[in-house]
Amino acid sequence: MKKVSSFERRQNRVRFSIKQKADGRIRLSVNRSERHIEAQLIDDKKGITLAAASSKEKSFKEKGSSIAGATLLGKTIAERALKAGIKEVVFDRGAFQFHGRIKALAEAAREAGLSF
């Protein structure tokens, strides 16, 4: 058997609960590392990514992965979602705590028009 880390267990627990409560809504998945932060809109029924934004893009080079960068990323992913016709999503924080950059991204996405 493969030994599962506490990070992976936490991530699986959160994702399982989100998929149970989603009711067919699109999932806004967030991933963060020390240097970057990324967000994707995922349709779990079809198994495809509808839109994505990352701090690795050229427009984010100045802000990087800071809270200001996460705020800009939240606004960008919300604009791309609205452009794709998506207004309601389920927020998937993965195994990360809802504070700092994750919270800034979520609040910016809400202010830009996404509801979750």
C-alpha angles and dihedrals in degrees: 000000000000116000109236118213121230089248091057092045091051091047093050092047093052094044093048092052092046093050090050092054099037099093091202095309122143116262121234101207120193127198125182135185132176092273106026145031126205136188130194135184106220129189103208094190093059095028095231138125111238099187138354140189131187140182086235090075118103094246090062099048093102096051098033117175098331124119088266089053091048090051091052090047091052091053091047095050090047091052091049090048093051089047088054090049097254118136105155123053140161113240113231111193092176112208093330123110117248098249139087115012095002092053092045091052092049094048092048091050090051092049090049092057111276118125123212 
